[in-house]
Amino acid sequence: MIYLILALFGQGLDCISTEYCRSFGGVEANPLMRPIVPHPILFYTIKLMIPVFIYAITKKGSKERKTYLLFTFAVGAFAGIHNFWITL
């Protein structure tokens, strides 16, 4: 369960930092997410459902579940830190 919480934290950080960058005139770099970002409820739902989906489709206690969720955390955290960094 801790891996799911970490993954949700990483994705949440990415969502918040994306909104922060957009307030300074930034745009979403991911072309698949670009049309979704202007709709906050849809954007947050999709971003936060990714770890939940991974958690639901992988077997309990499997190395794959931990790996996928940690990777999701790492990507979200990196994107979030990057977004905050470029607005400094």
Short mmCIF file of the C-alpha atoms (twelve columns), coordinates in Angstrom:
data_MODEL
# 
_entry.id   MODEL 
# 
loop_
_atom_site.group_PDB 
_atom_site.id 
_atom_site.type_symbol 
_atom_site.label_atom_id 
_atom_site.label_alt_id 
_atom_site.label_comp_id 
_atom_site.label_asym_id 
_atom_site.label_seq_id 
_atom_site.Cartn_x 
_atom_site.Cartn_y 
_atom_site.Cartn_z 
_atom_site.pdbx_PDB_model_num 
ATOM 1  C CA . MET A 1  0.000   0.000  0.000   1 
ATOM 2  C CA . ILE A 2  2.924   2.358  0.666   1 
ATOM 3  C CA . TYR A 3  3.917   2.075  -2.993  1 
ATOM 4  C CA . LEU A 4  0.458   3.175  -4.083  1 
ATOM 5  C CA . ILE A 5  0.619   6.173  -1.747  1 
ATOM 6  C CA . LEU A 6  4.058   7.116  -3.099  1 
ATOM 7  C CA . ALA A 7  2.813   6.816  -6.679  1 
ATOM 8  C CA . LEU A 8  -0.236  8.967  -5.887  1 
ATOM 9  C CA . PHE A 9  2.041   11.537 -4.252  1 
ATOM 10 C CA . GLY A 10 4.270   11.673 -7.334  1 
ATOM 11 C CA . GLN A 11 1.339   12.083 -9.702  1 
ATOM 12 C CA . GLY A 12 -0.249  14.679 -7.421  1 
ATOM 13 C CA . LEU A 13 2.985   16.652 -7.363  1 
ATOM 14 C CA . ASP A 14 3.019   16.589 -11.155 1 
ATOM 15 C CA . CYS A 15 -0.603  17.833 -11.296 1 
ATOM 16 C CA . ILE A 16 -0.011  20.679 -8.862  1 
ATOM 17 C CA . SER A 17 3.217   21.763 -10.510 1 
ATOM 18 C CA . THR A 18 1.609   21.661 -13.959 1 
ATOM 19 C CA . GLU A 19 -1.146  23.985 -12.739 1 
ATOM 20 C CA . TYR A 20 1.516   26.220 -11.173 1 
ATOM 21 C CA . CYS A 21 3.463   26.434 -14.443 1 
ATOM 22 C CA . ARG A 22 0.291   27.149 -16.404 1 
ATOM 23 C CA . SER A 23 -0.391  30.121 -14.111 1 
ATOM 24 C CA . PHE A 24 2.872   31.603 -15.435 1 
ATOM 25 C CA . GLY A 25 1.923   30.968 -19.065 1 
ATOM 26 C CA . GLY A 26 3.485   27.520 -19.422 1 
ATOM 27 C CA . VAL A 27 1.983   24.789 -21.579 1 
ATOM 28 C CA . GLU A 28 1.767   21.022 -21.170 1 
ATOM 29 C CA . ALA A 29 4.621   19.357 -23.040 1 
ATOM 30 C CA . ASN A 30 2.885   15.985 -23.408 1 
ATOM 31 C CA . PRO A 31 0.789   16.152 -26.595 1 
ATOM 32 C CA . LEU A 32 -1.609  13.476 -25.308 1 
ATOM 33 C CA . MET A 33 -2.343  15.420 -22.112 1 
ATOM 34 C CA . ARG A 34 -2.390  18.904 -23.668 1 
ATOM 35 C CA . PRO A 35 -6.123  18.917 -24.539 1 
ATOM 36 C CA . ILE A 36 -6.997  17.493 -21.099 1 
ATOM 37 C CA . VAL A 37 -5.004  19.910 -18.900 1 
ATOM 38 C CA . PRO A 38 -7.436  22.870 -19.272 1 
ATOM 39 C CA . HIS A 39 -10.136 20.722 -17.606 1 
ATOM 40 C CA . PRO A 40 -8.888  20.343 -14.003 1 
ATOM 41 C CA . ILE A 41 -11.305 17.642 -12.834 1 
ATOM 42 C CA . LEU A 42 -10.592 15.447 -15.846 1 
ATOM 43 C CA . PHE A 43 -6.838  16.135 -15.617 1 
ATOM 44 C CA . TYR A 44 -6.590  15.211 -11.926 1 
ATOM 45 C CA . THR A 45 -8.823  12.164 -12.380 1 
ATOM 46 C CA . ILE A 46 -6.727  10.744 -15.198 1 
ATOM 47 C CA . LYS A 47 -3.383  11.463 -13.520 1 
ATOM 48 C CA . LEU A 48 -4.434  10.010 -10.166 1 
ATOM 49 C CA . MET A 49 -6.139  6.959  -11.661 1 
ATOM 50 C CA . ILE A 50 -2.903  5.772  -13.305 1 
ATOM 51 C CA . PRO A 51 -1.399  4.417  -10.033 1 
ATOM 52 C CA . VAL A 52 -4.779  3.025  -8.939  1 
ATOM 53 C CA . PHE A 53 -5.111  1.200  -12.274 1 
ATOM 54 C CA . ILE A 54 -1.587  -0.226 -11.964 1 
ATOM 55 C CA . TYR A 55 -2.373  -1.321 -8.401  1 
ATOM 56 C CA . ALA A 56 -5.597  -3.005 -9.520  1 
ATOM 57 C CA . ILE A 57 -4.177  -4.976 -12.456 1 
ATOM 58 C CA . THR A 58 -1.008  -6.316 -10.818 1 
ATOM 59 C CA . LYS A 59 -0.877  -9.243 -8.424  1 
ATOM 60 C CA . LYS A 60 -0.584  -8.577 -4.704  1 
ATOM 61 C CA . GLY A 61 2.979   -8.858 -3.456  1 
ATOM 62 C CA . SER A 62 4.473   -9.083 -6.938  1 
ATOM 63 C CA . LYS A 63 7.751   -7.403 -7.813  1 
ATOM 64 C CA . GLU A 64 6.068   -5.936 -10.872 1 
ATOM 65 C CA . ARG A 65 3.521   -4.036 -8.760  1 
ATOM 66 C CA . LYS A 66 6.266   -2.469 -6.664  1 
ATOM 67 C CA . THR A 67 8.373   -1.685 -9.716  1 
ATOM 68 C CA . TYR A 68 5.538   -0.109 -11.700 1 
ATOM 69 C CA . LEU A 69 4.334   1.980  -8.758  1 
ATOM 70 C CA . LEU A 70 7.846   3.144  -7.865  1 
ATOM 71 C CA . PHE A 71 8.438   4.035  -11.514 1 
ATOM 72 C CA . THR A 72 5.155   5.980  -11.563 1 
ATOM 73 C CA . PHE A 73 6.266   7.818  -8.427  1 
ATOM 74 C CA . ALA A 74 9.682   8.595  -9.919  1 
ATOM 75 C CA . VAL A 75 8.254   9.939  -13.175 1 
ATOM 76 C CA . GLY A 76 5.623   12.057 -11.407 1 
ATOM 77 C CA . ALA A 77 8.087   13.395 -8.847  1 
ATOM 78 C CA . PHE A 78 10.658  14.199 -11.532 1 
ATOM 79 C CA . ALA A 79 8.061   16.011 -13.639 1 
ATOM 80 C CA . GLY A 80 6.807   17.912 -10.596 1 
ATOM 81 C CA . ILE A 81 10.282  19.002 -9.506  1 
ATOM 82 C CA . HIS A 82 11.131  19.934 -13.087 1 
ATOM 83 C CA . ASN A 83 7.967   22.036 -13.414 1 
ATOM 84 C CA . PHE A 84 8.715   23.940 -10.214 1 
ATOM 85 C CA . TRP A 85 12.375  24.323 -11.192 1 
ATOM 86 C CA . ILE A 86 11.665  25.956 -14.566 1 
ATOM 87 C CA . THR A 87 9.413   28.597 -12.973 1 
ATOM 88 C CA . LEU A 88 12.143  29.861 -10.640 1 
# 
